Amino acid sequence: MPRPFHGCKMRDVKRPARIDPHRLLIAVCALFVLVSTVLVPPTLALGWDEIVYASRFPPHGPGPEVPFSAPRTRGVPLLIAPVAAFSDSVGLLRCYLTLAAALALYLGFRPWLALAARAGFPAGTVPLAAGLYGGLWTALFYAGAAMPNHYVATGLACAVGCFLRVLDGAGGRAYAGLVGGLAAAALMRPHDAVWPGLVLLAAVPLLAAGRRAGRRRVRWRLSGAVCGGLALGLVPWAVEAWLRFGGVRERLREASGVQGGMSPAFSLPEHAAALDGPLLCRPCGAAGTDWASAGWWLLLPPLVALGLWAARAAGRLAWAALPVAAALAVAVPYLFFLDYAAPRFLLPAYALLAPVAAAGACAALRARALRARRVLLPVAAVLLVSHLAYQAHQAGLHSGIQAGAREDWRRMERLLRAHGVEPPCVLRGNSSVIPVAHVAGCAAGEGPAGPGRASALVLRGRPLPAWAVGAGWRAFPVPGTYNPGWRIAVPPGEGAVRP
């Protein structure tokens, strides 16, 4: 007689494996390293700004230090010091920086895992956010670069996430992440950190409201952590301001002059035009908007709006509203007070908006109607793959452009040597004289070219100055340059090409 069926034990039922968002985030960071290394080879020569930072260290000569102007901070030299202080290998430096960028990406989005879980968002929300940000061509291109913007972006993302974690009742590690994230951002670019920091300070009494003693302690601790993080990053900048420029106000004034000053300016079209490059759009008058590149910009506002709606429906509006406010605080000075653009300027805003946009995308895909879901999922997959493929194409394209353009500096250095210009020497002329001088082992003469001490002039798109013509200087075109029009000019007696 068969035995009666009494059901089965829970351990005998096979459940689908749960997605581990933490492992997914690690996988996204590992993929970030792989893709950026393939698209931007570690052999890419240092760019202009990178030369300024690397020249703080003797191995990255030859020649004297490149002038360190008022807008620059000591954050990037501190970042590259473990390698640049001991080795002149560009490849080693780029590999180190790519790993550092991946670690920063992980730390920036790690606090959001617990926030997404408490809000009831799908497990893939935060890895998707990290992928959306890390998949941008600007993030991929600058992963191995000695530049500050990626670290500002991830530092602010970490700080805002840890701020929200404290409001959820988290303890010491959340406070440490808040302080560390703000300090890292302020050390890299003070003005990019101050405005989001003020947003966090303004949010303290609103989000940590209540008369209970515990809430009052949280408010004081949060305010102290925000102020402490900003202070840790700003103090080195302020000390240098007094030592080198005579005070904070004087440094701000000089930095404003170097950057062209800040005044009301509607530069949204310039930033749209710069989405597919160049790396610095100054001026942007000749650049048009490529809507294949700007298409994702059009999707960002509705995704952020959906993310705000989803957070509000989950009773966690602050989860989305605070990063949106911080992103606006970073973006507004660039969009409305600066008359030129660079794609990297808005990386911090993208990193802050990424978790909200990812939450919005997940909310859109969780349509209750099965028919709607069957349509939305393939469409979303196609859009995501197309977007990431196009971003990867752009990163590889700009890597090739920069490789060719930076090789021009070597070509000019070889022509200078052929005409007898060797260290010690001083170069003047075009604004790009700084990287050429560094490669040639010369000093970069400050100010416009004139009859003062100069070993040679570097010119592009301009005639030989009248004083040089009168003194008998001769100009020679630089052959085979990636960007046409380069010339060098040497004084009388240096015109004969050496064999």
C-alpha positions as CSV (number, residue, x, y, z in Angstrom):
1,M,0.0,0.0,0.0
2,P,1.5,3.3,-1.0
3,R,2.4,5.7,1.8
4,P,0.3,8.9,2.0
5,F,1.9,12.1,0.7
6,H,2.6,14.5,3.6
7,G,4.3,17.3,1.5
8,C,8.0,18.0,1.4
9,K,10.4,19.7,3.7
10,M,11.5,23.3,2.9
11,R,15.0,22.1,2.5
12,D,14.0,19.9,-0.4
13,V,12.5,22.8,-2.4
14,K,15.0,24.5,-4.8
15,R,14.7,28.2,-4.7
16,P,16.2,30.4,-7.4
17,A,19.5,31.8,-6.4
18,R,19.3,35.4,-5.1
19,I,21.4,38.0,-6.9
20,D,24.1,39.3,-4.6
21,P,24.3,43.1,-5.4
22,H,27.7,43.4,-3.6
23,R,29.2,40.9,-6.0
24,L,27.6,42.6,-8.9
25,L,29.1,45.9,-7.9
26,I,32.5,44.3,-7.7
27,A,32.0,42.8,-11.1
28,V,31.1,46.2,-12.5
29,C,34.3,47.7,-11.1
30,A,36.4,44.9,-12.5
31,L,34.8,45.4,-15.9
32,F,35.5,49.1,-15.6
33,V,39.2,48.3,-15.2
34,L,39.2,45.9,-18.1
35,V,37.3,48.1,-20.6
36,S,39.2,51.3,-19.7
37,T,42.6,49.6,-20.1
38,V,41.7,48.2,-23.5
39,L,40.2,51.4,-24.8
40,V,42.8,53.8,-23.4
41,P,46.2,52.0,-23.5
42,P,48.5,52.6,-20.5
43,T,51.2,53.8,-23.0
44,L,49.2,57.0,-23.7
45,A,51.5,60.0,-23.1
46,L,50.7,62.3,-20.2
47,G,48.4,65.2,-21.1
48,W,49.0,68.9,-20.4
49,D,47.3,68.9,-16.9
50,E,48.8,65.5,-16.0
51,I,52.3,66.9,-16.8
52,V,51.7,69.8,-14.4
53,Y,50.8,67.3,-11.6
54,A,53.5,64.8,-12.4
55,S,56.3,67.4,-12.7
56,R,56.1,67.8,-8.9
57,F,58.2,64.7,-8.7
58,P,61.8,64.5,-10.0
59,P,61.4,61.2,-11.9
60,H,58.9,62.9,-14.2
61,G,61.4,65.5,-15.6
62,P,63.3,66.4,-17.6
63,G,63.6,70.0,-17.0
64,P,62.2,72.4,-14.3
65,E,58.8,72.1,-12.7
66,V,55.9,73.2,-14.8
67,P,54.2,76.3,-13.2
68,F,51.5,75.3,-10.6
69,S,48.8,77.9,-11.1
70,A,46.2,79.1,-8.5
71,P,43.3,76.9,-9.6
72,R,45.3,73.7,-9.1
73,T,45.3,71.8,-5.8
74,R,47.6,69.2,-4.2
75,G,45.0,66.4,-4.4
76,V,46.2,64.8,-7.6
77,P,50.0,65.0,-6.7
78,L,49.1,63.3,-3.4
79,L,47.2,60.6,-5.4
80,I,50.0,59.8,-7.8
81,A,52.8,60.1,-5.2
82,P,53.1,56.4,-4.5
83,V,54.2,55.8,-8.1
84,A,55.3,59.1,-9.5
85,A,57.8,59.8,-6.6
86,F,59.8,56.7,-7.5
87,S,59.3,55.9,-11.2
88,D,59.0,57.8,-14.4
89,S,57.1,55.0,-16.1
90,V,53.9,56.4,-17.6
91,G,52.5,52.8,-18.1
92,L,53.0,52.0,-14.4
93,L,51.4,55.2,-13.4
94,R,48.4,54.6,-15.6
95,C,47.9,51.1,-14.4
96,Y,48.1,52.2,-10.8
97,L,45.6,55.0,-11.5
98,T,43.1,52.7,-13.2
99,L,43.1,50.4,-10.2
100,A,42.7,53.5,-7.9
101,A,39.8,54.7,-10.1
102,A,38.1,51.3,-9.8
103,L,38.5,51.3,-6.0
104,A,37.1,54.8,-5.9
105,L,34.1,53.6,-8.0
106,Y,33.5,50.8,-5.6
107,L,33.8,53.0,-2.5
108,G,31.6,55.6,-4.0
109,F,28.6,53.3,-4.7
110,R,29.1,50.8,-1.8
111,P,27.0,52.8,0.7
112,W,24.1,52.8,-1.7
113,L,23.7,49.0,-1.5
114,A,22.1,49.1,2.0
115,L,20.1,52.2,1.1
116,A,18.6,50.5,-2.0
117,A,17.8,47.3,0.0
118,R,16.0,49.3,2.8
119,A,14.0,51.2,0.1
120,G,12.9,47.9,-1.5
121,F,14.6,48.6,-4.8
122,P,15.7,45.6,-6.9
123,A,19.1,44.1,-6.1
124,G,20.6,45.3,-9.4
125,T,19.8,49.0,-8.8
126,V,23.2,50.1,-7.4
127,P,25.4,47.9,-9.8
128,L,23.3,49.4,-12.6
129,A,24.0,52.9,-11.3
130,A,27.8,52.2,-11.1
131,G,27.7,50.8,-14.6
132,L,25.8,53.8,-16.0
133,Y,28.3,56.2,-14.5
134,G,31.4,54.1,-15.1
135,G,30.2,53.3,-18.7
136,L,30.4,57.0,-19.7
137,W,33.3,57.6,-22.1
138,T,34.6,60.4,-19.9
139,A,34.8,58.1,-16.9
140,L,36.5,55.4,-19.0
141,F,38.9,57.8,-20.6
142,Y,39.9,59.4,-17.3
143,A,40.1,56.2,-15.3
144,G,43.9,56.0,-15.8
145,A,44.5,59.7,-15.9
146,A,46.1,61.9,-13.3
147,M,43.0,64.1,-13.1
148,P,40.7,65.0,-10.2
149,N,37.2,64.8,-11.6
150,H,36.5,61.1,-11.1
151,Y,37.6,61.2,-7.5
152,V,35.4,64.2,-6.8
153,A,32.5,62.3,-8.3
154,T,33.0,59.1,-6.3
155,G,33.9,61.0,-3.2
156,L,30.6,63.0,-3.3
157,A,28.6,59.9,-4.1
158,C,30.1,58.2,-1.1
159,A,29.5,61.2,1.1
160,V,25.9,61.6,0.2
161,G,25.3,57.8,0.5
162,C,26.9,57.7,4.0
163,F,24.9,60.8,5.0
164,L,21.7,58.9,4.3
165,R,23.1,55.8,6.0
166,V,23.5,57.8,9.2
167,L,19.9,58.9,9.0
168,D,19.0,55.2,8.8
169,G,20.8,54.6,12.0
170,A,24.2,53.5,10.8
171,G,27.2,54.2,13.0
172,G,30.9,54.8,12.8
173,R,31.7,53.5,9.3
174,A,29.0,55.7,7.8
175,Y,30.4,58.8,9.6
176,A,33.9,57.9,8.4
177,G,32.6,57.5,4.9
178,L,30.9,60.9,5.1
179,V,34.1,62.6,6.3
180,G,36.4,60.8,4.0
181,G,34.2,61.3,0.9
182,L,33.9,65.1,1.4
183,A,37.6,65.4,2.3
184,A,38.7,63.6,-0.8
185,A,36.4,65.7,-3.0
186,A,37.5,69.0,-1.4
187,L,41.2,68.0,-1.6
188,M,40.8,67.4,-5.4
189,R,38.6,70.4,-6.3
190,P,37.4,72.6,-3.5
191,H,34.7,74.5,-5.3
192,D,33.1,71.2,-6.5
193,A,32.9,70.0,-2.9
194,V,31.8,73.1,-1.1
195,W,28.4,73.5,-2.7
196,P,27.2,69.9,-2.2
197,G,28.6,70.2,1.4
198,L,26.3,73.2,2.0
199,V,23.4,71.2,0.6
200,L,24.1,68.5,3.2
201,L,24.4,71.0,6.0
202,A,21.1,72.5,4.9
203,A,19.5,69.1,4.9
204,V,20.6,68.2,8.5
205,P,17.7,70.0,10.3
206,L,15.2,68.9,7.7
207,L,16.0,65.2,7.6
208,A,17.1,64.7,11.2
209,A,14.1,66.5,12.7
210,G,12.7,65.7,16.1
211,R,13.0,66.9,19.6
212,R,14.3,63.7,21.1
213,A,17.8,63.9,22.5
214,G,19.0,61.1,20.2
215,R,17.9,63.1,17.1
216,R,19.6,66.2,18.5
217,R,22.9,64.2,18.9
218,V,22.5,63.0,15.3
219,R,22.1,66.5,14.0
220,W,25.2,67.7,15.8
221,R,27.3,64.7,14.7
222,L,26.1,65.0,11.1
223,S,26.9,68.7,11.0
224,G,30.3,68.1,12.6
225,A,31.1,65.3,10.1
226,V,30.2,67.5,7.1
227,C,32.2,70.5,8.4
228,G,35.1,68.2,9.4
229,G,35.2,66.5,6.0
230,L,35.2,69.9,4.2
231,A,37.9,71.3,6.5
232,L,40.2,68.3,6.1
233,G,40.1,68.9,2.3
234,L,40.2,72.7,2.3
235,V,42.9,73.3,5.0
236,P,45.8,72.4,2.7
237,W,44.4,74.6,0.0
238,A,44.0,77.5,2.4
239,V,47.5,77.1,3.8
240,E,49.0,77.2,0.4
241,A,46.8,80.2,-0.4
242,W,48.5,82.2,2.4
243,L,52.0,80.9,1.7
244,R,52.0,81.4,-2.1
245,F,49.4,83.9,-3.0
246,G,49.1,86.1,0.1
247,G,45.7,84.9,1.3
248,V,42.5,83.1,0.4
249,R,40.9,86.1,-1.3
250,E,44.0,86.7,-3.4
251,R,44.2,83.1,-4.5
252,L,40.5,83.1,-5.5
253,R,41.0,86.2,-7.5
254,E,44.0,84.8,-9.3
255,A,42.3,81.5,-9.9
256,S,39.3,83.3,-11.4
257,G,41.6,85.2,-13.7
258,V,43.3,82.0,-14.9
259,Q,39.9,80.3,-15.6
260,G,38.4,83.3,-17.4
261,G,36.3,84.5,-14.5
262,M,32.8,83.5,-13.4
263,S,29.8,85.5,-14.4
264,P,26.2,84.7,-15.5
265,A,26.4,82.7,-18.7
266,F,24.1,80.1,-20.2
267,S,26.5,77.4,-21.3
268,L,24.1,74.4,-21.5
269,P,24.5,74.4,-25.3
270,E,28.3,74.3,-24.9
271,H,28.1,71.3,-22.5
272,A,25.8,69.5,-24.9
273,A,28.2,70.2,-27.8
274,A,31.1,68.9,-25.7
275,L,29.4,65.5,-24.9
276,D,31.4,63.9,-27.7
277,G,34.5,66.1,-27.2
278,P,36.8,67.9,-27.4
279,L,38.3,67.4,-24.0
280,L,38.2,71.2,-23.5
281,C,35.7,73.1,-25.5
282,R,37.1,76.7,-25.2
283,P,35.8,78.3,-27.2
284,C,32.8,76.2,-28.3
285,G,31.5,78.4,-31.1
286,A,32.5,76.0,-33.9
287,A,31.3,72.8,-32.1
288,G,27.8,71.5,-32.9
289,T,25.7,69.1,-30.9
290,D,25.9,65.5,-32.0
291,W,22.5,64.1,-30.9
292,A,23.8,60.6,-31.1
293,S,26.0,61.6,-28.2
294,A,23.4,63.8,-26.5
295,G,20.6,61.3,-26.7
296,W,21.2,59.9,-23.2
297,W,21.0,63.4,-21.8
298,L,17.4,63.5,-23.0
299,L,16.7,60.2,-21.1
300,L,18.3,61.4,-17.9
301,P,15.6,63.8,-16.7
302,P,12.6,61.4,-17.1
303,L,14.7,58.6,-15.4
304,V,15.5,60.9,-12.5
305,A,11.9,61.9,-12.2
306,L,10.8,58.2,-12.2
307,G,13.5,57.6,-9.5
308,L,12.1,60.4,-7.3
309,W,8.6,59.0,-7.8
310,A,9.7,55.5,-6.9
311,A,11.5,56.7,-3.8
312,R,8.5,58.7,-2.7
313,A,6.2,55.7,-3.2
314,A,8.6,53.7,-1.0
315,G,8.5,56.4,1.7
316,R,12.2,57.2,1.1
317,L,12.0,60.5,-0.8
318,A,15.2,61.8,0.8
319,W,17.0,58.8,-0.8
320,A,16.5,60.4,-4.2
321,A,16.0,64.1,-3.4
322,L,19.3,64.7,-1.6
323,P,21.6,63.4,-4.4
324,V,19.6,65.3,-6.9
325,A,20.0,68.5,-4.9
326,A,23.7,67.8,-4.5
327,A,24.1,67.1,-8.2
328,L,22.4,70.5,-9.1
329,A,24.7,72.2,-6.6
330,V,27.7,70.8,-8.6
331,A,26.3,71.4,-12.0
332,V,24.8,74.9,-11.8
333,P,28.2,76.8,-11.6
334,Y,29.4,75.1,-14.7
335,L,26.1,75.4,-16.6
336,F,25.2,79.0,-15.7
337,F,28.4,80.8,-14.6
338,L,31.2,79.5,-16.9
339,D,31.3,80.3,-20.6
340,Y,33.1,77.2,-21.7
341,A,32.8,73.5,-21.2
342,A,34.6,70.2,-20.8
343,P,33.0,66.8,-20.6
344,R,34.7,65.9,-17.3
345,F,33.3,69.0,-15.4
346,L,29.9,67.3,-15.0
347,L,31.2,63.8,-13.9
348,P,30.3,64.6,-10.2
349,A,26.7,65.4,-11.1
350,Y,26.4,62.2,-13.2
351,A,27.7,60.1,-10.3
352,L,25.2,61.7,-7.9
353,L,22.3,61.2,-10.3
354,A,23.2,57.6,-11.2
355,P,21.5,55.9,-8.3
356,V,18.3,57.9,-8.8
357,A,18.3,57.3,-12.5
358,A,18.9,53.5,-12.0
359,A,16.0,53.4,-9.5
360,G,13.8,55.1,-12.1
361,A,14.9,52.6,-14.8
362,C,14.1,49.7,-12.4
363,A,10.7,51.2,-11.5
364,A,9.9,51.5,-15.2
365,L,10.8,47.9,-15.9
366,R,8.6,46.6,-13.0
367,A,5.4,47.3,-14.9
368,R,2.6,45.2,-13.5
369,A,1.1,44.4,-16.8
370,L,2.9,41.4,-18.3
371,R,2.4,42.7,-21.9
372,A,4.0,46.0,-21.0
373,R,6.9,44.3,-19.4
374,R,7.5,42.1,-22.4
375,V,7.9,45.2,-24.5
376,L,9.9,47.3,-22.0
377,L,12.5,44.8,-21.2
378,P,13.8,44.2,-24.8
379,V,13.6,48.0,-25.5
380,A,15.6,48.8,-22.4
381,A,18.2,46.1,-23.2
382,V,18.7,47.5,-26.7
383,L,19.0,51.1,-25.4
384,L,21.5,50.1,-22.7
385,V,23.7,48.0,-25.0
386,S,23.6,50.7,-27.7
387,H,24.5,53.4,-25.2
388,L,27.4,51.5,-23.7
389,A,28.7,50.5,-27.1
390,Y,28.6,54.1,-28.3
391,Q,30.4,55.3,-25.1
392,A,33.1,52.7,-25.5
393,H,33.5,53.9,-29.1
394,Q,33.9,57.5,-28.0
395,A,36.5,56.5,-25.4
396,G,38.6,54.7,-27.9
397,L,38.2,57.5,-30.4
398,H,39.4,60.2,-28.0
399,S,42.2,58.0,-26.9
400,G,43.5,57.8,-30.5
401,I,43.0,61.6,-31.0
402,Q,45.0,62.3,-27.8
403,A,47.8,59.9,-28.7
404,G,48.3,61.7,-32.1
405,A,48.0,65.2,-30.6
406,R,50.4,64.5,-27.8
407,E,53.0,63.0,-30.2
408,D,53.2,66.5,-31.7
409,W,55.1,67.6,-28.6
410,R,57.7,65.0,-29.4
411,R,57.9,66.2,-33.0
412,M,58.5,69.8,-31.9
413,E,61.1,68.6,-29.4
414,R,63.0,66.8,-32.1
415,L,62.9,69.9,-34.4
416,L,64.1,72.1,-31.5
417,R,67.0,69.8,-30.9
418,A,67.8,69.8,-34.6
419,H,68.0,73.6,-34.5
420,G,70.3,73.7,-31.5
421,V,67.8,74.4,-28.7
422,E,68.9,72.2,-25.8
423,P,68.6,72.5,-22.0
424,P,68.9,74.9,-20.3
425,C,66.5,76.7,-22.4
426,V,63.3,78.9,-22.3
427,L,60.3,78.5,-24.7
428,R,57.7,81.1,-25.2
429,G,54.8,81.7,-27.6
430,N,51.7,79.6,-28.0
431,S,49.6,78.7,-24.9
432,S,50.6,75.0,-25.4
433,V,54.2,75.9,-24.8
434,I,54.0,74.3,-21.3
435,P,53.8,70.6,-22.4
436,V,56.3,71.3,-25.3
437,A,58.7,72.9,-22.8
438,H,58.3,70.0,-20.4
439,V,59.0,67.4,-23.1
440,A,62.0,69.4,-24.4
441,G,63.4,69.9,-20.9
442,C,63.0,73.7,-21.1
443,A,61.4,76.2,-18.9
444,A,58.1,77.7,-20.1
445,G,58.3,81.5,-20.2
446,E,55.4,83.2,-18.6
447,G,53.4,85.9,-20.3
448,P,53.3,86.8,-24.0
449,A,56.3,86.3,-26.2
450,G,58.6,89.3,-26.2
451,P,62.2,90.3,-26.8
452,G,63.1,89.0,-23.3
453,R,65.2,85.9,-22.7
454,A,63.8,83.1,-24.9
455,S,65.6,80.3,-26.6
456,A,62.8,79.6,-29.1
457,L,59.1,80.3,-29.8
458,V,56.3,77.8,-30.3
459,L,53.6,79.1,-32.6
460,R,50.4,77.8,-34.1
461,G,48.0,79.8,-36.2
462,R,49.7,83.1,-35.7
463,P,52.5,85.0,-37.5
464,L,56.0,85.5,-36.2
465,P,55.9,88.5,-33.8
466,A,57.2,91.9,-35.2
467,W,60.0,92.1,-32.7
468,A,61.2,88.6,-33.7
469,V,61.1,89.5,-37.4
470,G,63.1,92.7,-36.7
471,A,65.6,90.7,-34.7
472,G,66.1,88.2,-37.6
473,W,64.4,85.2,-36.0
474,R,63.4,82.5,-38.5
475,A,60.3,80.2,-38.3
476,F,60.3,76.6,-39.4
477,P,57.2,74.3,-39.9
478,V,57.0,71.2,-37.8
479,P,56.6,68.3,-40.3
480,G,54.2,65.4,-39.9
481,T,52.1,66.9,-37.0
482,Y,48.7,65.5,-36.1
483,N,47.3,69.0,-35.7
484,P,48.6,71.1,-38.6
485,G,50.1,74.6,-38.4
486,W,52.8,74.1,-35.7
487,R,56.0,76.1,-36.2
488,I,59.0,76.8,-34.1
489,A,61.1,80.0,-34.4
490,V,64.7,80.4,-33.4
491,P,67.0,83.4,-33.1
492,P,69.8,84.2,-35.6
493,G,72.6,81.8,-35.5
494,E,70.3,78.8,-34.5
495,G,68.6,78.4,-37.9
496,A,70.9,75.8,-39.4
497,V,69.7,72.3,-39.0
498,R,72.2,70.1,-37.2
499,P,73.2,66.9,-39.0
